[in-house]
Amino acid sequence: MAPVAVFVGVMGAGKTTIGKAVAAELGVAFADTDAIIEERAGKPIPEIFVDDGEAAFRALEREVVASSLETFGGILALGGGAILDEGTRKILTAHTVVFLSVELSDAIKRVGLGAGRPLLAMNPRATLKYLLDQRRPLYLEVATHTLATDGRDEQDVTAEVVALLRGV
């Protein structure tokens, strides 16, 4: 079993929002690896970062992503940093990956100034810009399809993703 599609992108790109809408449109399940990680750890991601550190979080993330790619058959959204792992990027090449691209101004509007986002705890605007610059080449490396989400509404992006996945 493999996901119908895997959504990647920086926080605020719309992976969860668009992923859920696409899953509903296609009549398949939706899963978010961040939610799976929180369930397995028994605590929210910010607490994992504080209690156990980013390295422990990334190790759990690698495990959850690899397992989900083998066992989940719907639309799967990955956490924004999942593609930092070279092994994860390698296994993603066997899947349909949708990179939801967003520029800094729209990302800031969508995520606010970092509440509940451990990587944005200090200087959220500069940190988010750094994350966008650092991760964009990695998202592009794994992407089957790339869609810009800036200034677009959920229905428009959802319709475009559904058309791509259906080969229309």
Residue pairs with C-beta under 8 A, 6 or more apart in sequence:
1 70
1 71
1 72
1 73
2 69
2 70
2 73
2 94
2 95
3 68
3 69
3 72
3 73
3 74
3 75
3 76
3 95
3 96
4 23
4 26
4 28
4 73
4 74
4 75
4 96
4 165
5 22
5 75
5 76
5 95
5 96
5 97
5 98
5 161
5 165
6 69
6 76
6 77
6 78
6 92
6 95
6 96
6 97
6 98
7 15
7 18
7 19
7 75
7 76
7 77
7 78
7 97
7 98
7 100
8 15
8 78
8 80
8 82
8 83
8 92
8 97
8 98
8 99
8 100
8 139
8 142
8 143
9 15
9 80
9 99
9 100
9 101
9 102
9 139
9 149
10 80
10 102
10 107
10 128
10 131
10 132
10 135
10 136
10 139
11 80
11 107
11 111
11 117
11 119
11 120
11 128
11 131
12 102
12 106
12 107
12 108
12 109
12 110
12 111
12 128
13 80
13 100
13 101
13 102
13 107
13 149
14 100
14 102
14 110
14 149
14 154
14 157
15 32
15 77
15 78
15 80
15 100
16 32
16 77
17 154
18 100
18 149
18 154
18 157
18 158
18 161
19 30
19 32
19 75
19 76
19 77
20 30
20 75
21 154
21 155
21 158
22 75
22 158
22 161
22 162
22 165
23 29
23 30
23 74
23 75
24 30
25 158
25 162
26 75
26 162
26 165
28 73
28 74
28 75
29 72
29 73
29 74
29 75
30 74
30 75
30 76
30 77
31 68
31 72
31 74
31 75
31 76
31 77
32 76
32 77
32 79
33 61
33 64
33 65
33 68
33 76
33 77
33 78
33 79
33 82
34 45
34 77
34 79
36 64
36 68
37 45
37 48
37 57
37 60
37 61
37 64
37 79
38 44
38 45
38 48
40 60
40 64
41 47
41 48
41 60
43 51
44 116
45 57
45 79
45 118
46 116
46 117
46 118
48 56
48 57
48 60
49 57
49 118
50 118
54 118
58 81
58 84
58 85
61 79
61 81
61 82
61 85
62 82
62 85
62 87
62 88
65 78
65 82
65 85
65 88
66 87
66 88
66 91
68 76
69 76
69 91
69 92
69 95
78 88
80 131
80 135
81 119
81 131
81 135
82 88
83 89
83 92
83 135
83 138
83 139
83 141
83 142
84 135
84 138
89 138
89 141
89 142
92 142
93 142
95 144
96 144
96 145
96 165
97 142
97 143
97 144
97 145
98 143
98 144
98 145
98 146
98 147
98 161
98 164
98 165
99 139
99 140
99 142
99 143
99 145
99 146
99 147
100 147
100 149
100 157
101 136
101 139
101 146
101 147
101 148
101 149
101 150
102 110
102 132
102 148
102 149
102 150
103 132
103 150
104 125
104 128
104 129
104 132
105 150
106 149
106 150
106 151
107 128
107 132
108 124
108 125
108 128
111 117
111 120
111 128
113 120
113 124
113 125
114 120
114 121
114 124
114 127
117 124
119 127
119 131
120 127
120 128
139 146
140 146
145 161
145 164
147 157
147 160
147 161
147 164
149 157
